[in-house]
Amino acid sequence: MAKEKIVLAYSGGLDTSIIIPWLLEHYDCEVIAMAADVGQGEELDPLNEKAIRTGASKIFIEDLKKEFVTDYIFPTLKAGAVYEGKYLLGTSFARPLIAKRMVEIAKREGATAVAHGATGKGNDQVRFELTVKALAPELKIIAPWRTWDIRSREEEIDYAIGHGIPIPVTKKDNYSMDRNLWHLSHEGQDLEDPANEPMYAKMLKLMKSPEFAPDEPTYVEVEFEKGIPVRVDGKVTGPVEIVAYLNKVAGKNGVGIVDLVENRLVGMKSRGVYETPGGTVLYAAHRELEQLCLDRDTLHYKEQVALRFAELVYYGQWFHPLREALSAFVDETQKTVTGKVRLKLYKGNCMPAGSTSPYSLYSEALSTFGKDEVYNQGDATGFINLYGLPMKVVSNMKKKNGLL
């Protein structure tokens, strides 16, 4: 009988480096590695040789950067979705894209199972597996962290050394990191104690710590069409190019550090440091343009939608019907979110420096503190009387019953 084929979501990091030989030890199988290029840069260079040398029958390295930005990052940006007020969801929306391509390869290669290196404590296991259930429920899912005897990253390192597997970390330099075009996350080691200040000088890879940023501010201009960034500084176009360019500019100015104790889906709190330089600029610019172009009720209701949208993304429910429905609502709100936003970047700060739009709802004639001929201030008396009538009725009732 032919061996079972298992497609492994492979990053070449500590977890997936040891999973290939572990699968071969415990299953009568052929392991097909699938690495997604979502902007990790040089991390991908050694993967081809490494995967084959550690036992994979073949490896697919898939360039998903453009799809990542256009189909996952920009829809989330348009929604204004931020998890728990800080996290710009960099790992969260990369996982369903990776799992989607893993499923496509599994079908093409005739595999019966897929595997991943997410731990039983984290969110990524949910993100990978919900995507598989949504797109290919017939596939078996193998999650080694939930079944093997290894219980720590230190034991993983020992396993790797014992099997002659090269790994990108040591027991002294052992942050758990996830990098893509949008962000770089850091967890573990000294960060596990929320009382510890992050060692930014040692940790940061995409950016400078604010105190080492230039002493002069940098200005950037972001142009949007229907809520989507289309040009930066009048010259940079293309979705991948825009994010990469802003990563460099914002990173140089120390913009985009998030230190967050977050609530994982599985119920525990975890502490992470995220570098999201370009994303921080794009979120700030998009928000400024919406303030200019959206009416009050739509803007305020969209803020509620953004909270739910962020939860769906964080919880791994990208392919859930509700996420798709909320995206349809968001797209409707973005029809007039077109214009330019200028931002000032200075030592970790990202400050608005002017915005314009042909769909601006701002009227200087209405808002001016000077003399105007378009607004009768006396009209406010009747408005306040009617708007405050329910409160007045309640107050009269309280006085009548001695409650006031």
Secondary structure in CASP SS format (residue, H / E / C, confidence):
PFRMAT SS
TARGET T0000
AUTHOR 0000-0000-0000
METHOD secondary structure of the structure
MODEL  1
M C 1.00
A C 1.00
K C 1.00
E E 1.00
K E 1.00
I E 1.00
V E 1.00
L E 1.00
A E 1.00
Y C 1.00
S C 1.00
G C 1.00
G C 1.00
L H 1.00
D H 1.00
T H 1.00
S H 1.00
I H 1.00
I H 1.00
I H 1.00
P H 1.00
W H 1.00
L H 1.00
L H 1.00
E H 1.00
H H 1.00
Y C 1.00
D C 1.00
C E 1.00
E E 1.00
V E 1.00
I E 1.00
A E 1.00
M E 1.00
A E 1.00
A E 1.00
D E 1.00
V C 1.00
G C 1.00
Q C 1.00
G H 1.00
E H 1.00
E H 1.00
L H 1.00
D C 1.00
P C 1.00
L H 1.00
N H 1.00
E H 1.00
K H 1.00
A H 1.00
I H 1.00
R H 1.00
T C 1.00
G C 1.00
A C 1.00
S C 1.00
K E 1.00
I E 1.00
F E 1.00
I E 1.00
E E 1.00
D E 1.00
L C 1.00
K H 1.00
K H 1.00
E H 1.00
F H 1.00
V H 1.00
T H 1.00
D H 1.00
Y H 1.00
I H 1.00
F H 1.00
P H 1.00
T H 1.00
L H 1.00
K H 1.00
A H 1.00
G C 1.00
A C 1.00
V C 1.00
Y E 1.00
E C 1.00
G C 1.00
K C 1.00
Y E 1.00
L C 1.00
L C 1.00
G C 1.00
T C 1.00
S C 1.00
F C 1.00
A H 1.00
R H 1.00
P H 1.00
L H 1.00
I H 1.00
A H 1.00
K H 1.00
R H 1.00
M H 1.00
V H 1.00
E H 1.00
I H 1.00
A H 1.00
K H 1.00
R H 1.00
E H 1.00
G C 1.00
A C 1.00
T C 1.00
A E 1.00
V E 1.00
A E 1.00
H C 1.00
G C 1.00
A C 1.00
T C 1.00
G C 1.00
K C 1.00
G C 1.00
N C 1.00
D H 1.00
Q H 1.00
V H 1.00
R H 1.00
F H 1.00
E H 1.00
L H 1.00
T H 1.00
V H 1.00
K H 1.00
A H 1.00
L H 1.00
A C 1.00
P C 1.00
E C 1.00
L C 1.00
K E 1.00
I E 1.00
I E 1.00
A C 1.00
P H 1.00
W H 1.00
R H 1.00
T C 1.00
W C 1.00
D C 1.00
I C 1.00
R C 1.00
S C 1.00
R H 1.00
E H 1.00
E H 1.00
E H 1.00
I H 1.00
D H 1.00
Y H 1.00
A H 1.00
I H 1.00
G H 1.00
H C 1.00
G C 1.00
I C 1.00
P C 1.00
I C 1.00
P C 1.00
V C 1.00
T C 1.00
K C 1.00
K C 1.00
D C 1.00
N C 1.00
Y C 1.00
S E 1.00
M E 1.00
D E 1.00
R E 1.00
N C 1.00
L C 1.00
W C 1.00
H C 1.00
L E 1.00
S E 1.00
H E 1.00
E E 1.00
G C 1.00
Q H 1.00
D H 1.00
L H 1.00
E H 1.00
D C 1.00
P C 1.00
A C 1.00
N C 1.00
E C 1.00
P C 1.00
M C 1.00
Y H 1.00
A H 1.00
K H 1.00
M H 1.00
L C 1.00
K C 1.00
L C 1.00
M C 1.00
K C 1.00
S C 1.00
P H 1.00
E H 1.00
F H 1.00
A C 1.00
P C 1.00
D C 1.00
E C 1.00
P C 1.00
T E 1.00
Y E 1.00
V E 1.00
E E 1.00
V E 1.00
E E 1.00
F E 1.00
E E 1.00
K C 1.00
G C 1.00
I E 1.00
P E 1.00
V E 1.00
R E 1.00
V E 1.00
D C 1.00
G C 1.00
K C 1.00
V E 1.00
T C 1.00
G C 1.00
P H 1.00
V H 1.00
E H 1.00
I H 1.00
V H 1.00
A H 1.00
Y H 1.00
L H 1.00
N H 1.00
K H 1.00
V H 1.00
A H 1.00
G H 1.00
K H 1.00
N C 1.00
G C 1.00
V C 1.00
G C 1.00
I E 1.00
V E 1.00
D E 1.00
L E 1.00
V E 1.00
E E 1.00
N E 1.00
R C 1.00
L C 1.00
V C 1.00
G C 1.00
M C 1.00
K E 1.00
S E 1.00
R E 1.00
G E 1.00
V E 1.00
Y E 1.00
E E 1.00
T C 1.00
P H 1.00
G H 1.00
G H 1.00
T H 1.00
V H 1.00
L H 1.00
Y H 1.00
A H 1.00
A H 1.00
H H 1.00
R H 1.00
E H 1.00
L H 1.00
E H 1.00
Q H 1.00
L H 1.00
C H 1.00
L C 1.00
D C 1.00
R H 1.00
D H 1.00
T H 1.00
L H 1.00
H H 1.00
Y H 1.00
K H 1.00
E H 1.00
Q H 1.00
V H 1.00
A H 1.00
L H 1.00
R H 1.00
F H 1.00
A H 1.00
E H 1.00
L H 1.00
V H 1.00
Y H 1.00
Y C 1.00
G C 1.00
Q C 1.00
W C 1.00
F C 1.00
H C 1.00
P H 1.00
L H 1.00
R H 1.00
E H 1.00
A H 1.00
L H 1.00
S H 1.00
A H 1.00
F H 1.00
V H 1.00
D H 1.00
E H 1.00
T H 1.00
Q H 1.00
K H 1.00
T H 1.00
V C 1.00
T C 1.00
G E 1.00
K E 1.00
V E 1.00
R E 1.00
L E 1.00
K E 1.00
L E 1.00
Y E 1.00
K C 1.00
G C 1.00
N E 1.00
C E 1.00
M E 1.00
P E 1.00
A E 1.00
G E 1.00
S E 1.00
T E 1.00
S C 1.00
P C 1.00
Y C 1.00
S C 1.00
L C 1.00
Y C 1.00
S C 1.00
E H 1.00
A H 1.00
L H 1.00
S H 1.00
T C 1.00
F C 1.00
G C 1.00
K C 1.00
D C 1.00
E C 1.00
V C 1.00
Y C 1.00
N C 1.00
Q C 1.00
G C 1.00
D H 1.00
A H 1.00
T H 1.00
G H 1.00
F H 1.00
I H 1.00
N H 1.00
L H 1.00
Y H 1.00
G C 1.00
L H 1.00
P H 1.00
M H 1.00
K H 1.00
V H 1.00
V H 1.00
S H 1.00
N H 1.00
M H 1.00
K H 1.00
K H 1.00
K H 1.00
N C 1.00
G C 1.00
L C 1.00
L C 1.00
END
